[in-house]
Amino acid sequence: GNRLHPQHVSDQFLWLAYLAGLPPIRLHDLRHGAASLMLAAGVEMKVVQETLGHTSSAFTADTYTSVYPQVATAAAEKTAALLFGTQDQAEPGTLISLRS
């Protein structure tokens, strides 16, 4: 067969989403959504970078780490647990007191 024109593929995707009763979304938005969900699920940055085909994990981190507050919250909780030796004691989402 012949190569597909990118705009034709995008138009077909938009049409299929419409027929399925979904809100309009760009095909490229699914890529961002997948990357954001992988990071929120705790997938390593290097794996996300390679999945997306980015040349560096720094670009991936700069682009996606601020998308989900859960990612920042999880990082803060892990850091606090490491500093205060509470890795196994604190449930996710539990505030760790910094005061003794």
C-alpha positions in Angstrom: 0.0 0.0 0.0 0.9 3.6 0.0 1.9 5.8 3.0 -1.0 7.5 4.8 -1.1 11.2 5.1 -0.9 12.2 8.8 -3.9 14.6 8.5 -6.0 11.8 7.0 -5.2 9.5 10.0 -6.0 12.3 12.4 -9.3 13.1 10.6 -10.3 9.4 10.7 -9.4 9.2 14.4 -11.6 12.2 15.1 -14.4 10.8 13.1 -14.2 7.4 15.0 -14.2 9.2 18.3 -17.3 11.2 17.2 -19.1 8.0 16.2 -18.2 6.4 19.5 -19.7 9.4 21.3 -16.4 10.6 22.7 -15.4 14.2 23.1 -13.0 15.5 20.4 -9.5 14.6 21.2 -6.3 14.7 19.1 -4.5 11.5 18.5 -1.4 13.1 19.9 -3.3 13.8 23.2 -3.5 10.1 23.7 0.3 10.0 23.7 0.4 12.6 26.5 -2.3 10.8 28.4 -0.4 7.5 28.3 2.9 9.1 29.4 1.2 10.9 32.3 -0.6 7.7 33.4 2.6 5.7 33.3 4.4 8.2 35.5 1.4 8.4 37.9 1.5 4.6 38.1 5.2 4.7 39.1 6.8 3.6 35.9 10.4 4.6 35.8 11.3 7.7 33.8 13.7 5.9 31.6 11.0 3.4 30.5 8.6 6.3 29.7 11.3 8.1 27.8 12.1 5.0 25.7 8.4 4.3 25.1 7.9 7.8 23.8 11.1 7.8 21.8 12.5 10.9 23.5 16.3 11.4 23.2 16.7 12.2 26.9 14.9 11.4 30.1 15.4 15.1 31.1 13.0 16.2 28.3 10.5 13.6 29.4 10.7 14.7 33.0 10.4 18.4 32.1 7.4 17.7 30.0 5.4 15.3 32.1 6.3 15.3 35.8 4.2 18.4 36.6 1.1 16.9 35.0 -0.2 14.8 37.9 0.0 16.1 41.5 0.1 12.5 42.6 3.6 12.2 41.1 4.9 15.1 43.2 3.1 13.9 46.3 4.5 10.4 45.9 8.0 11.8 45.5 7.7 13.9 48.6 6.3 11.0 50.6 9.1 8.6 49.5 11.7 11.3 50.4 10.3 11.9 53.8 10.0 8.2 54.5 13.7 7.7 53.6 14.8 10.7 55.8 12.8 9.7 58.8 13.1 5.9 58.5 9.4 5.4 58.1 9.4 3.5 54.7 7.1 0.7 56.0 5.2 2.7 58.5 3.4 5.4 56.5 0.5 4.6 54.2 0.5 6.4 50.8 -1.2 9.8 51.2 -0.4 9.9 55.0 1.3 13.1 56.2 4.5 12.5 58.0 5.2 15.0 60.7 8.6 16.7 60.4 8.5 17.6 64.1 9.7 15.3 66.8 
